[in-house]
């Protein structure tokens, strides 16, 4: 979503942008039925597309992540593009960078050294890279304030206090902790409700856990929603939960703040770099259902803290709006490509 949003905003500035995806549709379609062949097929055509474009663009803005994503889709670009005299900006975004570099820095560094500039979205990732002597520049994620706008919560007499989660249904996002916290909350606040927007391999397991905890009546799995669907979800909610075990600079937290929604999050990874406990959010230890439940009940009972978090959160997100981030990206492109307008990929 950040890639799509940045591309759209840059085009509006007159910059020509061509996007190359690493998961393009298979051509011909029958290749998808052959597991080994399909992986090689996709990689070959991705690298071929990068090679062609590197010969006719001013710079490559490479969205990079950890693990196999780095090895298969990021590192090869850093070796191909310089062969065509095309500079590369690495925009590294992986919240698991610390663990990944611990295992693989010797493999990462030779490729990373070929980047003209390394950009990260948070102070957290800058600190991770600094441990390995790698200089970085922080340019934060962008929040679209035309979509994510302040809303009024729905809590009140006869209306349930509604919590939302907007993360993929994967183990690293700790959604089971949120379900366990909800079970504790329901003991004293039985009208509380939780809506989970996302999809992923843990869905069946999470539904089973909700049933085991006897809280299925209080949990709704909405499936994956688009940006406007997420904004509407926030408009109907009273607080956002981010129970993740690993994170960098979660857009979901920034977007919730932009909607004036109080946030309860685990204090992991880059989260404490973008929100402060009892100032712009409530932070709890990772995998601590009791602490999360206590934070939820505190929000329900304390109108003053809800108002404070709303006000401070709205002030905090101004730095992530396009007018604030725009100049930083255009300056980076100017530095790398030698001019502010051109053709980027």
C-alpha positions as CSV (number, residue, x, y, z in Angstrom):
1,X,0.0,0.0,0.0
2,X,2.9,2.4,0.7
3,X,4.3,1.6,-2.7
4,X,1.0,2.3,-4.5
5,X,0.5,5.5,-2.5
6,X,4.0,6.8,-3.1
7,X,3.7,6.1,-6.8
8,X,0.4,7.9,-7.1
9,X,1.6,11.0,-5.2
10,X,4.8,11.2,-7.3
11,X,2.9,11.0,-10.5
12,X,0.8,13.9,-9.2
13,X,4.1,15.8,-8.8
14,X,4.9,15.2,-12.5
15,X,7.4,12.4,-11.9
16,X,7.2,9.5,-14.3
17,X,6.9,6.3,-12.3
18,X,7.1,2.7,-13.6
19,X,6.3,-0.1,-11.1
20,X,7.9,-3.5,-11.4
21,X,6.3,-6.2,-9.2
22,X,8.0,-9.3,-8.1
23,X,4.8,-11.4,-8.2
24,X,3.5,-10.6,-11.7
25,X,0.8,-12.9,-13.2
26,X,2.2,-16.1,-14.8
27,X,2.4,-16.1,-18.6
28,X,1.3,-18.6,-19.7
29,X,-1.1,-19.3,-16.9
30,X,-0.4,-23.1,-16.8
31,X,3.0,-22.4,-15.4
32,X,1.4,-21.7,-12.0
33,X,0.6,-25.4,-11.7
34,X,4.3,-26.4,-11.7
35,X,5.8,-25.4,-8.3
36,X,9.5,-25.5,-9.1
37,X,9.2,-24.1,-12.6
38,X,6.8,-21.3,-11.6
39,X,9.4,-19.9,-9.1
40,X,12.1,-19.8,-11.7
41,X,9.7,-18.4,-14.3
42,X,8.6,-15.5,-12.1
43,X,12.2,-14.7,-11.0
44,X,13.5,-14.7,-14.6
45,X,10.8,-12.3,-15.9
46,X,11.1,-10.1,-12.8
47,X,14.9,-9.7,-13.3
48,X,14.4,-9.3,-17.1
49,X,12.0,-6.4,-16.4
50,X,14.4,-4.8,-14.0
51,X,17.3,-5.1,-16.6
52,X,15.2,-3.5,-19.3
53,X,14.1,-0.6,-17.2
54,X,17.5,0.1,-15.6
55,X,18.6,1.1,-19.1
56,X,16.1,3.8,-19.4
57,X,15.3,5.3,-16.0
58,X,17.0,7.8,-13.9
59,X,16.9,5.9,-10.6
60,X,15.5,2.8,-9.1
61,X,13.6,3.1,-5.8
62,X,13.9,-0.5,-4.4
63,X,11.4,-1.5,-1.7
64,X,13.3,-4.1,0.3
65,X,12.6,-6.5,3.1
66,X,14.4,-9.3,5.0
67,X,14.9,-13.0,4.4
68,X,14.3,-14.6,1.0
69,X,12.7,-11.4,-0.2
70,X,16.1,-9.7,0.1
71,X,18.1,-12.5,-1.5
72,X,15.7,-13.1,-4.5
73,X,14.2,-9.7,-5.3
74,X,16.4,-7.0,-3.8
75,X,20.0,-8.2,-4.0
76,X,19.9,-9.0,-7.7
77,X,18.6,-5.5,-8.5
78,X,21.7,-4.0,-6.8
79,X,24.0,-6.0,-9.0
80,X,22.0,-5.6,-12.3
81,X,21.2,-1.9,-12.2
82,X,24.8,-0.5,-11.8
83,X,25.8,-2.5,-14.9
84,X,23.4,-0.1,-16.8
85,X,24.7,3.0,-14.9
86,X,21.4,3.2,-13.0
87,X,21.6,4.3,-9.3
88,X,19.6,2.4,-6.7
89,X,18.0,3.8,-3.5
90,X,17.3,0.9,-1.1
91,X,14.2,1.6,0.9
92,X,14.5,-1.1,3.6
93,X,11.3,-1.8,5.5
94,X,11.7,-5.2,7.3
95,X,10.8,-5.2,11.0
96,X,12.8,-8.4,11.4
97,X,16.0,-6.8,10.2
98,X,17.8,-7.3,13.5
99,X,17.4,-11.0,13.5
100,X,18.0,-11.3,9.8
101,X,21.3,-9.3,9.9
102,X,22.5,-11.4,12.8
103,X,22.3,-14.5,10.6
104,X,23.0,-13.0,7.2
105,X,24.9,-9.7,7.3
106,X,27.9,-11.1,5.5
107,X,25.5,-12.0,2.6
108,X,23.6,-8.7,2.7
109,X,26.5,-6.3,2.9
110,X,28.1,-6.8,-0.5
111,X,24.9,-6.1,-2.2
112,X,23.9,-3.2,0.1
113,X,27.3,-1.6,-0.6
114,X,26.2,-1.1,-4.2
115,X,23.3,1.2,-3.2
116,X,23.8,4.9,-3.6
117,X,21.5,5.6,-0.7
118,X,19.8,3.5,2.0
119,X,16.6,4.9,3.3
120,X,14.6,3.5,6.3
121,X,11.2,4.7,7.6
122,X,12.1,4.8,11.3
123,X,14.7,5.4,14.0
124,X,14.3,1.8,15.0
125,X,15.7,0.6,11.7
126,X,18.4,3.3,11.6
127,X,19.6,1.9,15.0
128,X,19.7,-1.6,13.6
129,X,21.7,-0.6,10.6
130,X,24.0,1.5,12.7
131,X,25.0,-1.6,14.7
132,X,26.6,-2.8,11.4
133,X,28.2,0.5,10.5
134,X,25.7,1.2,7.8
135,X,24.6,4.8,7.4
136,X,20.9,5.4,6.6
137,X,18.5,8.3,6.1
138,X,15.1,8.3,7.7
139,X,12.1,9.2,5.4
140,X,8.9,8.1,7.2
141,X,5.9,6.3,5.8
142,X,3.1,8.4,4.4
143,X,-0.4,8.6,5.8
144,X,-3.2,9.7,3.4
145,X,-5.1,12.3,5.4
146,X,-7.8,12.5,2.7
147,X,-8.7,9.0,3.6
148,X,-7.8,8.6,7.3
149,X,-9.5,11.5,9.0
150,X,-10.6,12.1,12.6
151,X,-13.7,10.2,13.6
152,X,-15.9,10.1,16.7
153,X,-16.0,6.8,18.6
154,X,-19.2,4.8,18.9
155,X,-19.1,4.1,22.7
156,X,-22.0,5.3,24.7
157,X,-25.1,4.1,26.6
158,X,-26.4,0.9,25.1
159,X,-23.5,0.7,22.5
160,X,-20.6,-1.7,22.8
161,X,-17.0,-0.5,23.2
162,X,-15.5,-1.7,19.9
163,X,-11.9,-2.6,19.4
164,X,-10.3,-3.2,16.0
165,X,-7.2,-5.0,14.7
166,X,-5.9,-4.4,11.2
167,X,-3.1,-6.9,10.7
168,X,-2.5,-10.0,8.6
169,X,-3.6,-13.2,10.4
170,X,-0.1,-14.5,11.0
171,X,1.7,-15.7,14.0
172,X,4.1,-12.7,14.3
173,X,1.3,-10.3,14.8
174,X,0.2,-11.8,18.1
175,X,-3.5,-11.8,17.6
176,X,-4.0,-14.7,19.9
177,X,-2.8,-12.4,22.7
178,X,-5.6,-9.9,21.8
179,X,-8.2,-12.7,22.0
180,X,-6.9,-13.8,25.4
181,X,-7.0,-10.2,26.5
182,X,-10.6,-9.9,25.3
183,X,-11.6,-12.9,27.2
184,X,-10.4,-11.2,30.4
185,X,-12.1,-7.9,29.5
186,X,-15.4,-9.6,28.9
187,X,-15.5,-10.8,32.6
188,X,-16.1,-7.2,33.7
189,X,-17.2,-5.5,30.5
190,X,-19.3,-8.1,28.7
191,X,-20.5,-5.7,26.0
192,X,-17.0,-5.2,24.6
193,X,-16.5,-6.3,20.9
194,X,-13.5,-7.0,18.7
195,X,-13.4,-6.7,14.9
196,X,-10.4,-8.2,13.1
197,X,-9.7,-7.0,9.6
198,X,-7.2,-9.1,7.7
199,X,-6.6,-12.5,6.2
200,X,-3.8,-15.1,6.5
201,X,-2.8,-18.6,7.4
202,X,-3.8,-18.3,11.1
203,X,-7.5,-17.5,10.5
204,X,-8.8,-21.1,11.3
205,X,-6.6,-21.3,14.3
206,X,-7.7,-17.9,15.6
207,X,-11.4,-18.8,15.1
208,X,-10.8,-22.0,17.0
209,X,-9.2,-20.1,19.8
210,X,-12.1,-17.7,20.0
211,X,-14.4,-20.6,20.3
212,X,-12.3,-22.3,23.0
213,X,-12.2,-19.1,25.0
214,X,-16.0,-18.8,24.6
215,X,-15.8,-15.4,23.0
216,X,-16.9,-16.1,19.5
217,X,-20.0,-14.0,20.0
218,X,-17.8,-10.9,20.7
219,X,-15.4,-11.3,17.8
220,X,-15.9,-10.6,14.1
221,X,-13.5,-11.6,11.4
222,X,-14.2,-9.1,8.6
223,X,-11.7,-10.4,6.1
224,X,-9.2,-8.1,4.2
225,X,-10.4,-4.6,3.6
226,X,-9.2,-1.9,1.3
227,X,-8.0,1.5,2.6
228,X,-11.5,3.1,2.6
229,X,-12.9,0.0,4.2
230,X,-10.2,0.3,7.0
231,X,-11.0,4.0,7.4
232,X,-14.7,3.1,7.8
233,X,-13.8,0.4,10.3
234,X,-11.9,3.0,12.4
235,X,-14.9,5.3,12.2
236,X,-17.0,2.7,13.9
237,X,-14.4,1.8,16.6
238,X,-13.3,3.2,19.9
239,X,-9.7,1.8,20.1
240,X,-7.2,0.0,18.0
241,X,-5.1,-2.9,19.2
242,X,-1.7,-3.7,17.8
243,X,-0.6,-6.9,19.6
244,X,2.3,-7.7,17.3
245,X,5.5,-9.5,18.4
246,X,7.7,-7.9,15.6
247,X,7.3,-4.6,14.0
248,X,9.0,-1.7,12.3
249,X,6.8,1.3,11.6
250,X,3.3,-0.1,11.3
251,X,1.1,2.0,9.0
252,X,-2.0,0.6,10.8
253,X,-0.9,2.5,14.0
254,X,-0.3,5.8,12.1
255,X,-3.6,5.5,10.3
256,X,-5.5,4.9,13.5
257,X,-3.9,7.9,15.1
258,X,-4.9,10.0,12.0
259,X,-8.5,8.9,12.6
260,X,-8.3,10.1,16.2
261,X,-8.5,6.5,17.4
262,X,-6.7,5.6,20.7
263,X,-4.1,2.9,20.2
264,X,-3.0,0.1,22.5
265,X,0.2,-1.6,21.2
266,X,2.9,-3.9,22.3
267,X,6.2,-2.0,22.9
268,X,8.2,-3.9,20.3
269,X,10.6,-3.0,17.5
270,X,10.0,0.4,16.0
271,X,6.7,1.0,17.8
272,X,8.2,3.0,20.7
273,X,9.9,5.2,18.1
274,X,6.6,6.4,16.7
275,X,4.4,6.5,19.8
276,X,5.0,7.3,23.4
277,X,3.4,5.5,26.4
278,X,0.5,7.5,27.9
279,X,1.2,10.4,25.5
280,X,0.3,9.2,22.0
281,X,-0.6,5.5,22.8
282,X,-0.8,3.0,25.6
283,X,2.1,0.5,25.4
284,X,2.1,-3.0,26.9
285,X,4.7,-5.8,27.0
286,X,4.7,-8.4,24.2
287,X,2.5,-11.5,24.7
288,X,1.0,-10.1,27.9
289,X,-2.7,-10.6,27.7
290,X,-3.3,-9.4,31.3
291,X,-1.5,-6.1,30.6
292,X,-3.5,-5.6,27.3
293,X,-6.8,-6.3,29.1
294,X,-5.9,-3.8,31.8
295,X,-5.2,-1.2,29.1
296,X,-8.5,-1.9,27.4
297,X,-10.4,-1.5,30.6
298,X,-8.6,1.7,31.4
299,X,-9.6,3.2,28.1
300,X,-13.2,2.2,28.6
301,X,-13.3,3.7,32.1
302,X,-11.2,6.9,31.6
303,X,-12.7,9.4,29.2
304,X,-9.8,11.8,29.9
305,X,-7.1,9.5,28.7
306,X,-9.1,8.7,25.6
307,X,-9.4,12.4,24.8
308,X,-5.7,13.0,25.6
309,X,-4.6,10.1,23.3
310,X,-6.9,11.4,20.5
311,X,-5.5,14.9,20.7
312,X,-1.9,14.0,20.9
313,X,-2.2,11.3,18.2
314,X,-3.7,13.7,15.7
315,X,-0.8,16.2,16.4
316,X,1.8,13.4,15.9
317,X,0.7,12.3,12.5
318,X,1.2,15.6,10.8
319,X,4.9,14.6,10.2
320,X,3.6,11.6,8.0
321,X,1.4,13.7,5.7
322,X,2.6,14.1,2.1
323,X,3.4,17.8,2.4
324,X,6.0,16.9,5.1
325,X,7.4,13.8,3.4
326,X,7.3,15.1,-0.2
327,X,10.4,17.3,0.0
328,X,12.4,14.5,1.6
329,X,11.8,12.1,-1.3
330,X,12.2,14.7,-4.0
331,X,15.5,15.7,-2.4
332,X,16.7,12.1,-2.3
333,X,15.8,11.6,-6.0
334,X,17.5,14.9,-6.9
335,X,20.7,13.8,-5.0
336,X,20.7,10.4,-6.6
337,X,19.5,11.1,-10.2
338,X,20.8,14.7,-10.5
339,X,17.4,16.3,-11.0
340,X,14.0,16.5,-9.3
341,X,11.9,15.3,-12.2
342,X,12.5,12.3,-14.3
343,X,11.6,8.8,-14.7
344,X,11.7,6.6,-11.6
345,X,11.0,2.9,-11.2
